[in-house]
Amino acid sequence: MDGLSAPSKKRVKKKIKTIKSKQENMSDKKNAFSLVFTMLITALIVGGGIYAWQDRVNDSSLSKIKTDAKNTREGFERSLKNLENKVRKVENENNELSAENNELKDKAELVKGALKKYQNDELSLSFSYPAIMGDISYEKTTGSVGEKYFFSFSRNPSFHISGVSDGYKELVEASSSEVNFDNFFQLEKKKNKYKAFFFLNGEKEEYDLNPIEVISFSDGEALLVDSKSFVLKDGQAPLNIGQNLGAIFSVGDSGLAMLNSDFGQLSPDDFKELLRSIKIK
């Protein structure tokens, strides 16, 4: 064979085996590359879809957040506007009330300084009093013996005037052993000494007096008194005047007592002015 020897079968088989091995390796590499490529494409597709979905979700959430924030802001603005309107209404009402209050105060000051004159022809009595005390109501009631006189004021229930005729006795006998200040009968003066006479169940009670002050009026005197003004003798019934300020004066053969239990409605000074205005015909 031209001096060349033919390759042995063993060599040929080995070479063929080597070629097949290379082909298999190439095929494995190709398959691996295809698998990686496929996975990469799949990842890109899936990842892109996920990104697009997340993007849409994020856009939707952001839009909802913006809408909620807008609604909240608008609701707050409406509430704030309503609150401002209420505050403005209250301020206007307060201004109106303040103006009315000032007007009433001015009127009250005018009324406070105003006087009304009262005249009672039956008792031949007249006097002036603060108009703010209202109108006077006069009534005369009959007891089992004698009569009782009573004057009340429509706007000052804490001040009244009373007196009784000689021998006065209630229809129902008093259960208390104290003499009622309203049952005043007469004031007597001898040598600058004063005595006051009251009735308890038809019995005349006589008290020596130490008045707080003597108030002169055109036809006589009125005595300002309190619970300490009446001098009690041994066993004598106490006089029920409480912690109030009273005044007693004579009217003809009888007398009247005034009782003031609220200085906020009738001050002591106004009380004295009332006493100074008394006239007895």
PyRosetta script that sets phi, psi and omega in degrees:
from pyrosetta import init, pose_from_sequence

init()
pose = pose_from_sequence("MDGLSAPSKKRVKKKIKTIKSKQENMSDKKNAFSLVFTMLITALIVGGGIYAWQDRVNDSSLSKIKTDAKNTREGFERSLKNLENKVRKVENENNELSAENNELKDKAELVKGALKKYQNDELSLSFSYPAIMGDISYEKTTGSVGEKYFFSFSRNPSFHISGVSDGYKELVEASSSEVNFDNFFQLEKKKNKYKAFFFLNGEKEEYDLNPIEVISFSDGEALLVDSKSFVLKDGQAPLNIGQNLGAIFSVGDSGLAMLNSDFGQLSPDDFKELLRSIKIK")
pose.set_psi(1, 57.8)
pose.set_omega(1, -179.6)
pose.set_phi(2, 51.7)
pose.set_psi(2, 36.4)
pose.set_omega(2, 178.9)
pose.set_phi(3, 76.2)
pose.set_psi(3, 3.3)
pose.set_omega(3, 179.2)
pose.set_phi(4, -107.2)
pose.set_psi(4, 140.8)
pose.set_omega(4, -179.3)
pose.set_phi(5, -97.8)
pose.set_psi(5, 142.8)
pose.set_omega(5, -179.1)
pose.set_phi(6, -71.9)
pose.set_psi(6, 142.7)
pose.set_omega(6, 178.3)
pose.set_phi(7, -61.0)
pose.set_psi(7, 144.8)
pose.set_omega(7, -178.6)
pose.set_phi(8, -76.2)
pose.set_psi(8, 159.9)
pose.set_omega(8, 179.3)
pose.set_phi(9, -62.3)
pose.set_psi(9, -32.3)
pose.set_omega(9, -177.1)
pose.set_phi(10, -67.1)
pose.set_psi(10, -40.6)
pose.set_omega(10, 177.9)
pose.set_phi(11, -64.6)
pose.set_psi(11, -43.7)
pose.set_omega(11, -178.1)
pose.set_phi(12, -61.2)
pose.set_psi(12, -46.0)
pose.set_omega(12, -178.8)
pose.set_phi(13, -61.1)
pose.set_psi(13, -39.9)
pose.set_omega(13, -178.4)
pose.set_phi(14, -66.3)
pose.set_psi(14, -40.0)
pose.set_omega(14, 179.9)
pose.set_phi(15, -66.1)
pose.set_psi(15, -42.3)
pose.set_omega(15, 178.9)
pose.set_phi(16, -62.5)
pose.set_psi(16, -39.7)
pose.set_omega(16, -179.3)
pose.set_phi(17, -65.6)
pose.set_psi(17, -39.3)
pose.set_omega(17, 179.7)
pose.set_phi(18, -65.2)
pose.set_psi(18, -41.1)
pose.set_omega(18, 179.8)
pose.set_phi(19, -63.9)
pose.set_psi(19, -44.0)
pose.set_omega(19, 179.8)
pose.set_phi(20, -62.5)
pose.set_psi(20, -39.6)
pose.set_omega(20, 179.9)
pose.set_phi(21, -63.6)
pose.set_psi(21, -41.5)
pose.set_omega(21, 177.7)
pose.set_phi(22, -63.7)
pose.set_psi(22, -41.8)
pose.set_omega(22, 179.1)
pose.set_phi(23, -62.7)
pose.set_psi(23, -40.7)
pose.set_omega(23, 180.0)
pose.set_phi(24, -65.6)
pose.set_psi(24, -40.9)
pose.set_omega(24, 178.6)
pose.set_phi(25, -62.5)
pose.set_psi(25, -41.6)
pose.set_omega(25, 179.0)
pose.set_phi(26, -63.4)
pose.set_psi(26, -40.3)
pose.set_omega(26, -179.7)
pose.set_phi(27, -66.4)
pose.set_psi(27, -40.6)
pose.set_omega(27, 179.5)
pose.set_phi(28, -64.8)
pose.set_psi(28, -41.3)
pose.set_omega(28, 179.0)
pose.set_phi(29, -64.2)
pose.set_psi(29, -39.9)
pose.set_omega(29, 179.9)
pose.set_phi(30, -64.7)
pose.set_psi(30, -42.7)
pose.set_omega(30, 179.2)
pose.set_phi(31, -64.7)
pose.set_psi(31, -40.5)
pose.set_omega(31, 179.3)
pose.set_phi(32, -64.5)
pose.set_psi(32, -41.6)
pose.set_omega(32, 179.1)
pose.set_phi(33, -64.4)
pose.set_psi(33, -40.5)
pose.set_omega(33, 179.0)
pose.set_phi(34, -63.4)
pose.set_psi(34, -40.4)
pose.set_omega(34, -179.7)
pose.set_phi(35, -65.2)
pose.set_psi(35, -45.2)
pose.set_omega(35, 179.0)
pose.set_phi(36, -63.1)
pose.set_psi(36, -42.0)
pose.set_omega(36, -179.5)
pose.set_phi(37, -62.9)
pose.set_psi(37, -44.0)
pose.set_omega(37, 179.4)
pose.set_phi(38, -61.8)
pose.set_psi(38, -42.8)
pose.set_omega(38, 179.9)
pose.set_phi(39, -64.7)
pose.set_psi(39, -38.9)
pose.set_omega(39, 179.4)
pose.set_phi(40, -65.0)
pose.set_psi(40, -44.1)
pose.set_omega(40, 178.9)
pose.set_phi(41, -63.3)
pose.set_psi(41, -43.1)
pose.set_omega(41, 179.8)
pose.set_phi(42, -61.6)
pose.set_psi(42, -43.2)
pose.set_omega(42, 179.8)
pose.set_phi(43, -62.5)
pose.set_psi(43, -41.3)
pose.set_omega(43, 179.2)
pose.set_phi(44, -63.6)
pose.set_psi(44, -41.9)
pose.set_omega(44, -178.7)
pose.set_phi(45, -67.0)
pose.set_psi(45, -49.5)
pose.set_omega(45, -178.7)
pose.set_phi(46, -64.9)
pose.set_psi(46, -46.4)
pose.set_omega(46, -179.6)
pose.set_phi(47, -60.4)
pose.set_psi(47, -40.7)
pose.set_omega(47, 178.2)
pose.set_phi(48, -63.3)
pose.set_psi(48, -40.2)
pose.set_omega(48, 178.9)
pose.set_phi(49, -64.8)
pose.set_psi(49, -44.0)
pose.set_omega(49, 179.0)
pose.set_phi(50, -61.8)
pose.set_psi(50, -43.2)
pose.set_omega(50, -179.7)
pose.set_phi(51, -62.4)
pose.set_psi(51, -43.4)
pose.set_omega(51, 179.1)
pose.set_phi(52, -63.7)
pose.set_psi(52, -39.8)
pose.set_omega(52, 179.5)
pose.set_phi(53, -66.3)
pose.set_psi(53, -45.8)
pose.set_omega(53, 178.8)
pose.set_phi(54, -62.8)
pose.set_psi(54, -37.2)
pose.set_omega(54, 179.5)
pose.set_phi(55, -62.8)
pose.set_psi(55, -42.3)
pose.set_omega(55, 179.2)
pose.set_phi(56, -67.0)
pose.set_psi(56, -40.9)
pose.set_omega(56, 178.8)
pose.set_phi(57, -63.2)
pose.set_psi(57, -44.7)
pose.set_omega(57, 179.8)
pose.set_phi(58, -62.2)
pose.set_psi(58, -42.0)
pose.set_omega(58, 177.2)
pose.set_phi(59, -61.4)
pose.set_psi(59, -42.6)
pose.set_omega(59, -179.3)
pose.set_phi(60, -65.6)
pose.set_psi(60, -44.9)
pose.set_omega(60, 179.9)
pose.set_phi(61, -63.6)
pose.set_psi(61, -44.1)
pose.set_omega(61, 179.4)
pose.set_phi(62, -61.8)
pose.set_psi(62, -40.6)
pose.set_omega(62, 178.9)
pose.set_phi(63, -63.8)
pose.set_psi(63, -41.4)
pose.set_omega(63, 179.0)
pose.set_phi(64, -65.4)
pose.set_psi(64, -41.9)
pose.set_omega(64, 178.8)
pose.set_phi(65, -61.5)
pose.set_psi(65, -43.2)
pose.set_omega(65, 178.2)
pose.set_phi(66, -62.8)
pose.set_psi(66, -41.8)
pose.set_omega(66, 179.7)
pose.set_phi(67, -64.4)
pose.set_psi(67, -45.1)
pose.set_omega(67, 179.2)
pose.set_phi(68, -62.2)
pose.set_psi(68, -42.3)
pose.set_omega(68, 179.8)
pose.set_phi(69, -63.8)
pose.set_psi(69, -40.0)
pose.set_omega(69, 178.9)
pose.set_phi(70, -64.5)
pose.set_psi(70, -46.0)
pose.set_omega(70, 179.4)
pose.set_phi(71, -62.3)
pose.set_psi(71, -41.3)
pose.set_omega(71, 178.8)
pose.set_phi(72, -62.9)
pose.set_psi(72, -44.6)
pose.set_omega(72, 179.4)
pose.set_phi(73, -62.4)
pose.set_psi(73, -44.9)
pose.set_omega(73, -179.9)
pose.set_phi(74, -63.7)
pose.set_psi(74, -40.4)
pose.set_omega(74, 177.4)
pose.set_phi(75, -63.4)
pose.set_psi(75, -42.7)
pose.set_omega(75, 178.3)
pose.set_phi(76, -63.6)
pose.set_psi(76, -41.6)
pose.set_omega(76, 179.2)
pose.set_phi(77, -63.3)
pose.set_psi(77, -38.9)
pose.set_omega(77, 177.3)
pose.set_phi(78, -65.3)
pose.set_psi(78, -43.5)
pose.set_omega(78, 179.0)
pose.set_phi(79, -62.5)
pose.set_psi(79, -41.7)
pose.set_omega(79, 178.9)
pose.set_phi(80, -64.0)
pose.set_psi(80, -39.2)
pose.set_omega(80, 178.5)
pose.set_phi(81, -65.4)
pose.set_psi(81, -43.7)
pose.set_omega(81, 177.9)
pose.set_phi(82, -61.7)
pose.set_psi(82, -41.0)
pose.set_omega(82, 179.3)
pose.set_phi(83, -64.8)
pose.set_psi(83, -41.4)
pose.set_omega(83, 177.5)
pose.set_phi(84, -61.8)
pose.set_psi(84, -40.4)
pose.set_omega(84, 179.2)
pose.set_phi(85, -65.0)
pose.set_psi(85, -40.9)
pose.set_omega(85, 178.9)
pose.set_phi(86, -65.5)
pose.set_psi(86, -43.3)
pose.set_omega(86, 178.8)
pose.set_phi(87, -61.9)
pose.set_psi(87, -42.2)
pose.set_omega(87, 179.1)
pose.set_phi(88, -63.5)
pose.set_psi(88, -39.7)
pose.set_omega(88, 178.9)
pose.set_phi(89, -64.8)
pose.set_psi(89, -44.1)
pose.set_omega(89, 179.2)
pose.set_phi(90, -63.4)
pose.set_psi(90, -41.6)
pose.set_omega(90, 179.2)
pose.set_phi(91, -61.9)
pose.set_psi(91, -42.0)
pose.set_omega(91, 178.6)
pose.set_phi(92, -63.8)
pose.set_psi(92, -42.6)
pose.set_omega(92, 178.7)
pose.set_phi(93, -64.1)
pose.set_psi(93, -40.5)
pose.set_omega(93, 178.6)
pose.set_phi(94, -64.0)
pose.set_psi(94, -39.7)
pose.set_omega(94, 178.1)
pose.set_phi(95, -64.5)
pose.set_psi(95, -40.8)
pose.set_omega(95, 178.4)
pose.set_phi(96, -65.4)
pose.set_psi(96, -43.8)
pose.set_omega(96, 179.0)
pose.set_phi(97, -64.0)
pose.set_psi(97, -39.1)
pose.set_omega(97, 179.0)
pose.set_phi(98, -63.7)
pose.set_psi(98, -41.0)
pose.set_omega(98, 178.2)
pose.set_phi(99, -65.2)
pose.set_psi(99, -42.7)
pose.set_omega(99, 178.3)
pose.set_phi(100, -64.4)
pose.set_psi(100, -39.5)
pose.set_omega(100, -179.8)
pose.set_phi(101, -63.5)
pose.set_psi(101, -43.2)
pose.set_omega(101, 178.3)
pose.set_phi(102, -64.3)
pose.set_psi(102, -38.2)
pose.set_omega(102, 178.6)
pose.set_phi(103, -65.2)
pose.set_psi(103, -42.7)
pose.set_omega(103, 178.8)
pose.set_phi(104, -65.3)
pose.set_psi(104, -37.8)
pose.set_omega(104, 177.7)
pose.set_phi(105, -62.2)
pose.set_psi(105, -43.0)
pose.set_omega(105, 178.7)
pose.set_phi(106, -61.8)
pose.set_psi(106, -43.1)
pose.set_omega(106, 178.9)
pose.set_phi(107, -65.9)
pose.set_psi(107, -39.5)
pose.set_omega(107, 180.0)
pose.set_phi(108, -62.8)
pose.set_psi(108, -39.0)
pose.set_omega(108, 178.1)
pose.set_phi(109, -63.4)
pose.set_psi(109, -39.2)
pose.set_omega(109, 178.2)
pose.set_phi(110, -66.0)
pose.set_psi(110, -44.3)
pose.set_omega(110, -179.3)
pose.set_phi(111, -66.6)
pose.set_psi(111, -38.4)
pose.set_omega(111, -178.8)
pose.set_phi(112, -59.8)
pose.set_psi(112, -37.3)
pose.set_omega(112, -179.6)
pose.set_phi(113, -82.9)
pose.set_psi(113, -11.7)
pose.set_omega(113, -178.1)
pose.set_phi(114, -81.3)
pose.set_psi(114, 150.5)
pose.set_omega(114, 179.4)
pose.set_phi(115, -121.7)
pose.set_psi(115, 149.7)
pose.set_omega(115, 172.5)
pose.set_phi(116, -118.1)
pose.set_psi(116, 145.3)
pose.set_omega(116, 179.4)
pose.set_phi(117, -106.1)
pose.set_psi(117, 136.2)
pose.set_omega(117, 178.7)
pose.set_phi(118, -120.1)
pose.set_psi(118, 141.2)
pose.set_omega(118, 178.3)
pose.set_phi(119, -136.3)
pose.set_psi(119, 132.2)
pose.set_omega(119, 178.0)
pose.set_phi(120, -121.9)
pose.set_psi(120, 106.0)
pose.set_omega(120, -176.3)
pose.set_phi(121, -69.6)
pose.set_psi(121, -30.9)
pose.set_omega(121, -178.8)
pose.set_phi(122, -61.8)
pose.set_psi(122, -40.4)
pose.set_omega(122, -178.9)
pose.set_phi(123, -99.2)
pose.set_psi(123, 2.1)
pose.set_omega(123, -178.9)
pose.set_phi(124, 55.4)
pose.set_psi(124, 45.7)
pose.set_omega(124, -173.5)
pose.set_phi(125, -127.8)
pose.set_psi(125, 141.8)
pose.set_omega(125, 171.7)
pose.set_phi(126, -146.1)
pose.set_psi(126, 152.4)
pose.set_omega(126, 176.6)
pose.set_phi(127, -164.0)
pose.set_psi(127, 164.2)
pose.set_omega(127, 176.7)
pose.set_phi(128, -111.9)
pose.set_psi(128, 147.2)
pose.set_omega(128, -177.7)
pose.set_phi(129, -146.1)
pose.set_psi(129, 161.0)
pose.set_omega(129, -180.0)
pose.set_phi(130, -59.2)
pose.set_psi(130, 128.7)
pose.set_omega(130, -177.2)
pose.set_phi(131, -61.5)
pose.set_psi(131, -24.4)
pose.set_omega(131, -178.6)
pose.set_phi(132, -65.0)
pose.set_psi(132, -15.3)
pose.set_omega(132, 179.2)
pose.set_phi(133, -79.1)
pose.set_psi(133, -6.7)
pose.set_omega(133, 176.1)
pose.set_phi(134, 86.6)
pose.set_psi(134, -156.7)
pose.set_omega(134, -177.6)
pose.set_phi(135, -93.0)
pose.set_psi(135, 155.8)
pose.set_omega(135, 179.7)
pose.set_phi(136, -98.5)
pose.set_psi(136, 135.3)
pose.set_omega(136, 174.0)
pose.set_phi(137, -114.1)
pose.set_psi(137, 125.6)
pose.set_omega(137, -177.8)
pose.set_phi(138, -115.2)
pose.set_psi(138, 133.8)
pose.set_omega(138, 176.1)
pose.set_phi(139, -141.7)
pose.set_psi(139, 149.9)
pose.set_omega(139, 179.0)
pose.set_phi(140, -124.7)
pose.set_psi(140, 125.8)
pose.set_omega(140, -179.1)
pose.set_phi(141, -116.8)
pose.set_psi(141, 153.1)
pose.set_omega(141, -179.2)
pose.set_phi(142, -103.3)
pose.set_psi(142, 131.3)
pose.set_omega(142, 175.9)
pose.set_phi(143, -94.4)
pose.set_psi(143, -171.1)
pose.set_omega(143, 175.4)
pose.set_phi(144, -65.9)
pose.set_psi(144, -26.4)
pose.set_omega(144, 170.6)
pose.set_phi(145, -139.2)
pose.set_psi(145, 132.9)
pose.set_omega(145, 175.4)
pose.set_phi(146, 74.6)
pose.set_psi(146, -170.3)
pose.set_omega(146, -175.6)
pose.set_phi(147, -133.0)
pose.set_psi(147, 158.8)
pose.set_omega(147, 177.4)
pose.set_phi(148, -125.9)
pose.set_psi(148, 136.8)
pose.set_omega(148, 179.9)
pose.set_phi(149, -107.9)
pose.set_psi(149, 140.0)
pose.set_omega(149, -178.0)
pose.set_phi(150, -146.2)
pose.set_psi(150, 127.7)
pose.set_omega(150, 178.0)
pose.set_phi(151, -116.6)
pose.set_psi(151, 127.6)
pose.set_omega(151, 176.0)
pose.set_phi(152, -123.0)
pose.set_psi(152, 158.2)
pose.set_omega(152, -176.8)
pose.set_phi(153, -117.4)
pose.set_psi(153, 130.7)
pose.set_omega(153, -170.8)
pose.set_phi(154, -63.6)
pose.set_psi(154, -30.3)
pose.set_omega(154, -177.1)
pose.set_phi(155, -112.7)
pose.set_psi(155, 10.0)
pose.set_omega(155, 176.6)
pose.set_phi(156, -145.5)
pose.set_psi(156, 82.9)
pose.set_omega(156, -180.0)
pose.set_phi(157, -70.4)
pose.set_psi(157, -5.9)
pose.set_omega(157, -178.7)
pose.set_phi(158, -90.4)
pose.set_psi(158, 4.7)
pose.set_omega(158, 179.0)
pose.set_phi(159, -134.6)
pose.set_psi(159, 132.9)
pose.set_omega(159, 175.5)
pose.set_phi(160, -151.7)
pose.set_psi(160, 166.7)
pose.set_omega(160, -179.8)
pose.set_phi(161, -125.5)
pose.set_psi(161, 140.3)
pose.set_omega(161, -178.7)
pose.set_phi(162, -151.0)
pose.set_psi(162, 169.0)
pose.set_omega(162, 177.0)
pose.set_phi(163, -179.8)
pose.set_psi(163, 165.0)
pose.set_omega(163, -179.7)
pose.set_phi(164, -133.8)
pose.set_psi(164, 159.8)
pose.set_omega(164, 175.8)
pose.set_phi(165, -86.5)
pose.set_psi(165, 171.6)
pose.set_omega(165, -176.6)
pose.set_phi(166, -60.8)
pose.set_psi(166, 134.7)
pose.set_omega(166, 177.0)
pose.set_phi(167, 77.6)
pose.set_psi(167, 14.2)
pose.set_omega(167, -174.0)
pose.set_phi(168, -59.0)
pose.set_psi(168, 135.8)
pose.set_omega(168, 176.2)
pose.set_phi(169, -141.1)
pose.set_psi(169, 131.7)
pose.set_omega(169, -178.5)
pose.set_phi(170, -63.8)
pose.set_psi(170, 157.2)
pose.set_omega(170, 175.1)
pose.set_phi(171, -63.0)
pose.set_psi(171, -38.5)
pose.set_omega(171, 176.0)
pose.set_phi(172, -113.4)
pose.set_psi(172, 126.0)
pose.set_omega(172, -176.4)
pose.set_phi(173, -61.3)
pose.set_psi(173, 133.8)
pose.set_omega(173, -178.8)
pose.set_phi(174, -63.9)
pose.set_psi(174, 135.3)
pose.set_omega(174, 179.9)
pose.set_phi(175, -83.5)
pose.set_psi(175, -21.7)
pose.set_omega(175, -178.9)
pose.set_phi(176, -83.9)
pose.set_psi(176, 149.8)
pose.set_omega(176, 176.6)
pose.set_phi(177, -87.6)
pose.set_psi(177, -2.5)
pose.set_omega(177, 178.5)
pose.set_phi(178, -85.4)
pose.set_psi(178, 148.1)
pose.set_omega(178, 177.4)
pose.set_phi(179, -85.8)
pose.set_psi(179, 131.1)
pose.set_omega(179, 179.4)
pose.set_phi(180, -76.0)
pose.set_psi(180, 127.3)
pose.set_omega(180, 180.0)
pose.set_phi(181, -58.9)
pose.set_psi(181, -30.8)
pose.set_omega(181, 179.9)
pose.set_phi(182, -66.7)
pose.set_psi(182, -16.3)
pose.set_omega(182, -178.8)
pose.set_phi(183, -90.7)
pose.set_psi(183, 34.3)
pose.set_omega(183, 177.4)
pose.set_phi(184, -69.8)
pose.set_psi(184, 138.1)
pose.set_omega(184, -178.7)
pose.set_phi(185, -114.3)
pose.set_psi(185, -47.9)
pose.set_omega(185, -170.8)
pose.set_phi(186, -159.9)
pose.set_psi(186, 148.4)
pose.set_omega(186, 174.9)
pose.set_phi(187, -112.6)
pose.set_psi(187, 135.0)
pose.set_omega(187, -178.4)
pose.set_phi(188, -127.8)
pose.set_psi(188, 139.3)
pose.set_omega(188, 179.7)
pose.set_phi(189, -126.8)
pose.set_psi(189, 127.2)
pose.set_omega(189, 176.4)
pose.set_phi(190, -138.5)
pose.set_psi(190, 117.2)
pose.set_omega(190, 179.4)
pose.set_phi(191, 51.0)
pose.set_psi(191, 50.8)
pose.set_omega(191, 178.8)
pose.set_phi(192, 62.3)
pose.set_psi(192, 17.8)
pose.set_omega(192, 173.1)
pose.set_phi(193, -109.9)
pose.set_psi(193, 136.0)
pose.set_omega(193, -175.9)
pose.set_phi(194, -112.1)
pose.set_psi(194, 142.0)
pose.set_omega(194, 173.3)
pose.set_phi(195, -129.2)
pose.set_psi(195, 143.5)
pose.set_omega(195, 177.6)
pose.set_phi(196, -120.4)
pose.set_psi(196, 140.9)
pose.set_omega(196, -177.7)
pose.set_phi(197, -119.1)
pose.set_psi(197, 132.0)
pose.set_omega(197, 178.8)
pose.set_phi(198, -130.0)
pose.set_psi(198, 165.5)
pose.set_omega(198, 176.4)
pose.set_phi(199, -118.8)
pose.set_psi(199, 135.3)
pose.set_omega(199, 173.8)
pose.set_phi(200, -128.9)
pose.set_psi(200, 111.1)
pose.set_omega(200, -178.6)
pose.set_phi(201, 52.1)
pose.set_psi(201, 42.6)
pose.set_omega(201, 176.7)
pose.set_phi(202, 83.2)
pose.set_psi(202, -4.7)
pose.set_omega(202, 179.3)
pose.set_phi(203, -100.9)
pose.set_psi(203, 131.7)
pose.set_omega(203, -178.3)
pose.set_phi(204, -79.7)
pose.set_psi(204, 131.5)
pose.set_omega(204, 177.2)
pose.set_phi(205, -113.1)
pose.set_psi(205, 132.5)
pose.set_omega(205, -177.4)
pose.set_phi(206, -113.6)
pose.set_psi(206, 131.5)
pose.set_omega(206, -178.7)
pose.set_phi(207, -127.0)
pose.set_psi(207, 133.5)
pose.set_omega(207, 168.4)
pose.set_phi(208, -75.5)
pose.set_psi(208, 149.2)
pose.set_omega(208, -172.7)
pose.set_phi(209, -122.3)
pose.set_psi(209, 141.1)
pose.set_omega(209, 166.4)
pose.set_phi(210, -122.5)
pose.set_psi(210, 84.0)
pose.set_omega(210, -173.7)
pose.set_phi(211, -66.5)
pose.set_psi(211, 154.0)
pose.set_omega(211, 174.8)
pose.set_phi(212, -67.4)
pose.set_psi(212, -43.6)
pose.set_omega(212, -178.5)
pose.set_phi(213, -158.2)
pose.set_psi(213, 147.8)
pose.set_omega(213, 175.5)
pose.set_phi(214, -103.6)
pose.set_psi(214, 122.0)
pose.set_omega(214, -179.2)
pose.set_phi(215, -106.7)
pose.set_psi(215, 120.8)
pose.set_omega(215, 179.5)
pose.set_phi(216, -89.0)
pose.set_psi(216, 138.7)
pose.set_omega(216, 170.3)
pose.set_phi(217, -127.5)
pose.set_psi(217, -179.6)
pose.set_omega(217, -168.6)
pose.set_phi(218, -59.3)
pose.set_psi(218, -31.4)
pose.set_omega(218, -174.7)
pose.set_phi(219, -119.7)
pose.set_psi(219, 14.3)
pose.set_omega(219, -179.5)
pose.set_phi(220, 167.4)
pose.set_psi(220, -151.5)
pose.set_omega(220, -177.2)
pose.set_phi(221, -135.0)
pose.set_psi(221, 147.4)
pose.set_omega(221, 171.8)
pose.set_phi(222, -121.8)
pose.set_psi(222, 141.1)
pose.set_omega(222, -179.3)
pose.set_phi(223, -107.0)
pose.set_psi(223, 126.6)
pose.set_omega(223, 171.8)
pose.set_phi(224, -80.8)
pose.set_psi(224, 128.5)
pose.set_omega(224, -175.2)
pose.set_phi(225, -137.8)
pose.set_psi(225, 157.3)
pose.set_omega(225, 169.1)
pose.set_phi(226, -137.3)
pose.set_psi(226, -167.6)
pose.set_omega(226, -175.3)
pose.set_phi(227, -64.0)
pose.set_psi(227, -24.6)
pose.set_omega(227, -178.8)
pose.set_phi(228, -85.9)
pose.set_psi(228, -5.5)
pose.set_omega(228, -176.8)
pose.set_phi(229, -79.2)
pose.set_psi(229, -16.9)
pose.set_omega(229, -173.9)
pose.set_phi(230, -101.6)
pose.set_psi(230, 120.3)
pose.set_omega(230, -178.4)
pose.set_phi(231, -86.8)
pose.set_psi(231, 118.7)
pose.set_omega(231, -177.6)
pose.set_phi(232, -92.7)
pose.set_psi(232, 136.4)
pose.set_omega(232, 174.1)
pose.set_phi(233, -91.4)
pose.set_psi(233, 166.2)
pose.set_omega(233, -179.1)
pose.set_phi(234, -56.8)
pose.set_psi(234, 126.2)
pose.set_omega(234, 177.1)
pose.set_phi(235, 77.5)
pose.set_psi(235, 2.8)
pose.set_omega(235, -177.9)
pose.set_phi(236, -79.4)
pose.set_psi(236, 144.0)
pose.set_omega(236, 179.4)
pose.set_phi(237, -66.7)
pose.set_psi(237, 131.9)
pose.set_omega(237, 178.3)
pose.set_phi(238, -67.7)
pose.set_psi(238, 158.1)
pose.set_omega(238, 180.0)
pose.set_phi(239, -98.2)
pose.set_psi(239, 130.9)
pose.set_omega(239, -177.3)
pose.set_phi(240, -92.0)
pose.set_psi(240, 93.6)
pose.set_omega(240, 175.8)
pose.set_phi(241, -119.6)
pose.set_psi(241, -10.8)
pose.set_omega(241, 178.7)
pose.set_phi(242, 66.9)
pose.set_psi(242, -148.7)
pose.set_omega(242, 179.5)
pose.set_phi(243, -97.8)
pose.set_psi(243, 28.4)
pose.set_omega(243, -173.8)
pose.set_phi(244, -98.1)
pose.set_psi(244, 169.6)
pose.set_omega(244, 176.4)
pose.set_phi(245, -107.5)
pose.set_psi(245, 128.0)
pose.set_omega(245, -178.9)
pose.set_phi(246, -122.5)
pose.set_psi(246, 170.9)
pose.set_omega(246, 174.9)
pose.set_phi(247, -145.9)
pose.set_psi(247, 141.5)
pose.set_omega(247, 177.7)
pose.set_phi(248, -131.6)
pose.set_psi(248, 145.2)
pose.set_omega(248, 178.4)
pose.set_phi(249, -156.4)
pose.set_psi(249, 160.1)
pose.set_omega(249, -178.8)
pose.set_phi(250, -89.1)
pose.set_psi(250, 144.1)
pose.set_omega(250, 173.7)
pose.set_phi(251, -131.7)
pose.set_psi(251, 101.3)
pose.set_omega(251, -176.2)
pose.set_phi(252, 63.8)
pose.set_psi(252, -130.0)
pose.set_omega(252, 179.4)
pose.set_phi(253, -88.0)
pose.set_psi(253, 2.6)
pose.set_omega(253, -178.8)
pose.set_phi(254, -123.0)
pose.set_psi(254, -155.0)
pose.set_omega(254, 179.8)
pose.set_phi(255, -164.9)
pose.set_psi(255, 170.9)
pose.set_omega(255, 178.8)
pose.set_phi(256, -133.8)
pose.set_psi(256, 148.8)
pose.set_omega(256, 176.7)
pose.set_phi(257, -120.6)
pose.set_psi(257, 136.2)
pose.set_omega(257, 176.3)
pose.set_phi(258, -112.1)
pose.set_psi(258, 136.6)
pose.set_omega(258, -178.9)
pose.set_phi(259, -127.2)
pose.set_psi(259, 123.7)
pose.set_omega(259, -179.1)
pose.set_phi(260, -116.8)
pose.set_psi(260, 114.7)
pose.set_omega(260, -177.6)
pose.set_phi(261, -110.5)
pose.set_psi(261, 9.9)
pose.set_omega(261, 179.1)
pose.set_phi(262, -150.2)
pose.set_psi(262, 101.3)
pose.set_omega(262, -179.5)
pose.set_phi(263, -71.9)
pose.set_psi(263, -15.8)
pose.set_omega(263, 176.4)
pose.set_phi(264, -68.2)
pose.set_psi(264, -29.3)
pose.set_omega(264, 179.2)
pose.set_phi(265, -93.8)
pose.set_psi(265, -32.5)
pose.set_omega(265, 176.4)
pose.set_phi(266, -140.2)
pose.set_psi(266, 104.6)
pose.set_omega(266, -177.4)
pose.set_phi(267, -69.1)
pose.set_psi(267, 158.7)
pose.set_omega(267, 176.7)
pose.set_phi(268, -55.8)
pose.set_psi(268, -37.6)
pose.set_omega(268, 179.2)
pose.set_phi(269, -65.0)
pose.set_psi(269, -42.9)
pose.set_omega(269, 177.9)
pose.set_phi(270, -67.2)
pose.set_psi(270, -34.8)
pose.set_omega(270, 176.8)
pose.set_phi(271, -60.6)
pose.set_psi(271, -45.7)
pose.set_omega(271, 179.7)
pose.set_phi(272, -63.8)
pose.set_psi(272, -38.8)
pose.set_omega(272, 178.5)
pose.set_phi(273, -63.5)
pose.set_psi(273, -38.1)
pose.set_omega(273, 176.3)
pose.set_phi(274, -60.1)
pose.set_psi(274, -45.0)
pose.set_omega(274, -179.0)
pose.set_phi(275, -64.3)
pose.set_psi(275, -37.3)
pose.set_omega(275, -179.4)
pose.set_phi(276, -69.0)
pose.set_psi(276, -21.4)
pose.set_omega(276, -178.2)
pose.set_phi(277, -85.3)
pose.set_psi(277, -5.1)
pose.set_omega(277, -176.5)
pose.set_phi(278, -62.5)
pose.set_psi(278, 136.7)
pose.set_omega(278, 173.0)
pose.set_phi(279, -133.8)
pose.set_psi(279, 134.6)
pose.set_omega(279, 179.4)
pose.set_phi(280, -123.2)
pose.set_psi(280, 122.3)
pose.set_omega(280, -176.3)
pose.set_phi(281, -77.7)
pose.dump_pdb("model.pdb")
